[in-house]
């Protein structure tokens, strides 16, 4: 059960731990979210943001950009309200994990913080320091299997973009840290402030934590190199048609059985699942622009609004009405 954070006018101390080899966006993404919440239209400046490292001073990110940091010795562990461990490249992560003073400081901070967690591969540090035992956690999809193998007492969620387990918040790679930070702002200050921050940063408000790390647009980019690229292009222009598997197989000149097998091997999902995903993606845009649900249903090829709603909830984690309220262009 997620701990409810009741926000008061007191300043909330956000601390982001980084070291050499850190992924820059794992630091600056969350920092920009909390900073933007401070600059939103309100006299309330709720967050104090500190970037810290084991020794302080300039730290070099994995991209070569240098960030200024304070030493952990200058930030009392007991003063931290939210602590986030940033993701690093392998060398930087291993070096961070090996620092006993940092481990002890983090452990002490987690005993007093309202919430704490990680962005991307920062979960490896938490797990190594014994802070994810028996907990559900997320990390970058490319390292999820490794995290699960190295720390079998951690329940690794390789799909979700962020996970909340009690006081512990962990996110997938890079931009997922922004989603998680927006969720924190919403928990602290309410959905209106979170929406204001999201609009300022020109990001989704907000992808549900359960949403898959692989978005449909990313999947469809890879479709361009698929042997079914022509078919997919045709389908996207005719989503309102009755796109049965027989129709799709006939377009490719293959038998239904052969088409089903080869398409699934090539695209990683069945033809029916892929078509549903395309339809939901199209529906998301239409709903955001205020197109009535009945019209959207017809435009994207669902036989009934109830079928669209069910698919939408399954794929997006939200109802069409909630999606509209969160993303309306009008």
C-alpha positions in Angstrom: 0.0 0.0 0.0 1.4 3.4 -1.0 2.1 5.8 1.8 0.1 9.0 1.4 2.3 12.0 1.7 0.4 14.9 3.3 2.1 18.1 2.2 2.4 21.1 4.5 3.9 24.5 3.7 7.2 23.3 5.1 10.0 22.9 2.6 10.3 19.3 1.3 14.0 18.4 0.9 14.6 16.5 -2.3 18.1 14.9 -2.6 19.4 13.2 -5.8 22.5 11.1 -5.4 24.9 10.9 -8.3 28.5 10.1 -9.1 30.8 9.9 -12.0 29.2 8.0 -14.9 25.7 9.1 -14.0 23.1 9.3 -16.7 22.5 13.1 -16.9 18.7 12.9 -17.5 18.3 10.7 -14.5 19.4 13.7 -12.4 18.1 16.7 -14.5 14.8 15.1 -15.4 13.5 14.8 -11.8 15.3 18.0 -10.8 13.4 19.9 -13.5 10.1 18.5 -12.4 10.5 19.5 -8.8 12.0 22.9 -9.8 9.1 23.6 -12.2 6.7 22.8 -9.3 8.4 25.6 -7.4 8.0 28.0 -10.3 4.4 27.1 -11.1 1.8 29.9 -10.5 1.9 30.0 -6.8 3.7 31.8 -4.0 4.4 28.4 -2.5 8.0 27.1 -3.1 7.6 23.6 -1.8 10.8 21.9 -2.8 14.5 22.4 -2.0 16.6 20.4 -4.5 20.1 19.1 -3.8 22.3 17.1 -6.1 24.8 15.2 -4.0 27.7 12.8 -4.6 30.1 10.9 -2.3 32.8 13.6 -2.4 31.1 16.7 -3.8 32.3 18.9 -6.6 32.0 18.3 -10.3 30.9 14.9 -11.5 31.1 13.8 -15.1 28.0 12.3 -16.5 28.0 9.4 -19.0 27.5 11.9 -21.8 30.5 14.0 -20.7 28.4 16.8 -19.3 29.6 17.9 -15.9 27.3 18.6 -13.0 28.0 20.4 -9.7 27.2 18.4 -6.6 27.4 18.8 -2.8 29.2 16.2 -0.7 26.9 13.8 1.2 28.8 15.0 4.3 27.1 18.4 3.9 23.5 17.0 3.8 22.4 15.3 7.1 20.8 12.0 6.2 18.0 12.6 8.7 17.0 15.9 7.0 16.0 14.2 3.7 12.3 13.9 2.8 12.8 12.3 -0.7 16.0 10.5 -1.7 16.6 9.3 -5.3 19.6 7.3 -6.5 20.3 8.1 -10.1 21.2 5.5 -12.8 24.8 5.2 -13.9 26.9 3.3 -16.5 28.4 0.1 -15.3 31.7 1.5 -14.1 30.1 4.4 -12.3 27.5 2.2 -10.7 30.0 -0.3 -9.4 32.2 2.5 -8.0 29.2 4.0 -6.2 28.1 0.7 -4.8 31.6 0.1 -3.4 31.6 3.2 -1.3 30.8 2.2 2.3 30.3 5.7 3.6 27.7 6.4 0.9 26.0 3.1 1.6 25.7 3.9 5.3 24.5 7.4 4.6 21.8 6.1 2.3 20.7 3.5 4.7 20.3 6.1 7.5 18.4 8.4 5.1 15.9 5.7 4.2 15.1 5.3 7.9 13.9 8.8 8.1 12.8 9.8 4.6 9.1 10.0 3.7 9.9 8.2 0.5 13.0 7.0 -1.3 14.0 5.1 -4.4 15.9 5.2 -7.7 15.9 6.1 -11.3 17.0 3.5 -13.9 20.0 1.4 -12.8 20.1 3.2 -9.4 18.0 0.2 -8.3 21.1 -1.9 -8.4 22.7 0.2 -5.6 19.5 0.0 -3.5 19.4 -3.8 -4.0 23.1 -4.3 -3.2 22.7 -2.3 0.0 19.9 -4.5 1.1 17.1 -2.0 0.6 15.0 -3.8 -1.9 14.6 -7.2 -0.1 11.1 -8.5 -0.5 10.2 -5.3 -2.5 8.8 -4.8 -6.0 11.0 -2.6 -8.1 11.6 -1.3 -11.7 14.7 -0.6 -13.6 15.8 -0.1 -17.2 14.3 -2.9 -19.3 17.8 -3.8 -20.6 19.1 -4.5 -17.1 15.9 -6.0 -15.5 16.9 -9.6 -16.0 20.3 -9.0 -14.6 18.8 -7.2 -11.5 16.5 -10.2 -10.9 19.3 -12.7 -11.3 21.7 -10.8 -9.0 19.2 -10.0 -6.4 16.6 -12.8 -6.3 15.0 -11.4 -3.2 13.8 -8.4 -5.2 10.6 -8.7 -7.3 11.7 -7.0 -10.5 9.0 -5.6 -12.7 10.6 -5.5 -16.2 7.6 -3.9 -17.8 6.3 -0.9 -15.8 7.8 2.6 -16.2 7.7 3.1 -12.4 6.7 1.1 -9.4 5.6 2.3 -5.9 5.9 -0.3 -3.1 5.2 1.4 0.2 7.7 4.2 0.7 9.9 3.0 -2.1 9.6 4.5 -5.6 11.7 3.0 -8.5 11.5 3.9 -12.2 12.7 2.5 -15.5 15.3 4.2 -17.6 15.9 7.9 -18.2 12.6 9.6 -19.1 10.6 7.4 -16.8 12.2 9.3 -13.9 10.2 12.3 -15.1 7.0 10.3 -15.0 7.7 9.1 -11.5 8.6 12.6 -10.3 5.4 14.0 -11.7 3.5 11.3 -9.8 5.3 12.5 -6.6 4.3 16.1 -7.3 0.8 15.0 -7.8 0.9 13.1 -4.5 2.3 16.1 -2.7 0.5 19.0 -4.3 -2.4 17.6 -6.2 -3.2 16.9 -9.9 -3.6 20.5 -10.9 0.0 21.4 -10.0 1.3 18.3 -11.6 -0.7 19.1 -14.8 0.9 22.6 -14.8 4.4 21.2 -14.5 3.7 18.6 -17.3 2.5 21.3 -19.6 5.5 23.5 -18.9 7.9 20.6 -19.6 5.8 19.5 -22.7 5.5 15.9 -21.4 2.6 13.5 -20.9 0.6 14.0 -17.7 1.3 11.5 -16.8 2.0 8.0 -18.1 0.6 5.5 -15.5 3.3 3.6 -13.7 1.9 0.4 -15.1 2.3 1.5 -18.7 4.8 -0.6 -20.6 8.4 0.7 -21.1 8.0 -0.1 -24.8 5.6 2.5 -26.2 3.6 1.8 -29.3 5.4 4.5 -31.4 8.7 2.9 -30.6 7.4 -0.5 -31.7 6.0 1.0 -34.9 9.3 2.6 -35.8 10.8 -0.9 -35.9 7.9 -2.0 -38.1 9.4 0.0 -41.0 12.1 -2.6 -41.3 9.6 -5.5 -41.0 8.7 -7.7 -44.0 5.2 -6.6 -43.2 5.9 -2.9 -43.6 3.6 -2.5 -46.6 0.8 -4.3 -44.8 1.2 -2.1 -41.7 1.2 1.1 -43.8 -2.0 0.0 -45.4 -3.6 -1.0 -42.1 -2.8 2.3 -40.5 -4.7 4.1 -43.3 -7.7 1.8 -43.0 -8.2 1.2 -39.3 -12.0 1.7 -39.7 -12.2 -1.4 -41.9 -13.0 -4.9 -40.8 -9.4 -6.1 -40.5 -9.8 -9.8 -39.9 -6.8 -12.1 -39.9 -8.2 -13.5 -43.2 -8.1 -10.1 -44.7 -4.6 -9.4 -43.5 -3.3 -12.8 -44.8 -5.0 -12.3 -48.1 -3.2 -8.9 -48.5 0.2 -10.6 -48.0 -0.6 -13.6 -50.2 0.0 -16.0 -47.4 -2.2 -18.6 -45.8 -3.8 -17.6 -42.5 -1.7 -20.1 -40.5 1.6 -19.0 -42.2 0.7 -15.3 -41.8 -0.2 -15.7 -38.1 3.1 -17.5 -37.4 5.4 -15.3 -39.4 3.8 -12.0 -38.3 4.0 -12.9 -34.7 7.7 -13.9 -35.0 8.5 -10.7 -36.9 6.5 -8.2 -34.8 6.6 -9.8 -31.4 2.8 -9.8 -31.1 -0.1 -11.4 -32.8 -1.8 -9.7 -35.7 -5.0 -9.1 -33.6 -2.9 -7.5 -30.7 -1.0 -5.3 -33.1 -4.2 -4.0 -34.8 -5.7 -3.3 -31.4 -2.6 -1.4 -30.4 -2.7 0.7 -33.5 -6.4 1.5 -33.0 -5.8 2.5 -29.4 -2.9 4.8 -30.4 -5.1 6.5 -33.0 -7.9 6.8 -30.4 -5.7 8.5 -27.9 -5.0 11.4 -30.3 -8.6 11.8 -31.3 -9.9 11.7 -27.8 -7.3 14.3 -26.7 -8.7 16.6 -29.4 -12.2 16.3 -28.1 -13.7 14.0 -30.7 -16.8 12.2 -29.3 -16.2 8.7 -28.2 -18.9 7.3 -30.6 -17.1 9.0 -33.5 -13.7 7.8 -32.3 -15.1 4.2 -32.0 -16.2 4.3 -35.7 -13.0 6.0 -36.9 -10.6 3.5 -35.4 -12.7 0.4 -36.2 -14.0 -0.9 -32.9 -17.5 -2.4 -33.2 -18.7 -0.7 -30.1 -17.7 2.0 -27.6 -17.5 -0.6 -24.8 -14.9 -2.6 -26.8 -12.9 0.6 -27.3 -13.1 1.4 -23.6 -12.0 -2.1 -22.6 -9.0 -2.1 -25.0 -8.1 1.5 -23.9 -8.0 0.5 -20.2 -6.0 -2.6 -21.0 -3.4 -0.8 -23.2 -3.2 2.6 -21.5 -4.3 1.8 -17.9 -6.9 4.6 -18.0 -10.4 5.0 -19.2 -11.0 7.2 -22.3 -12.7 9.9 -20.2 -9.8 10.1 -17.8 -7.3 10.3 -20.7 -9.4 13.1 -22.2 -9.3 15.1 -18.9 -5.6 14.7 -18.7 -4.6 15.4 -22.3 -7.4 17.6 -23.7 -6.2 20.0 -26.3 -9.2 22.3 -25.8 
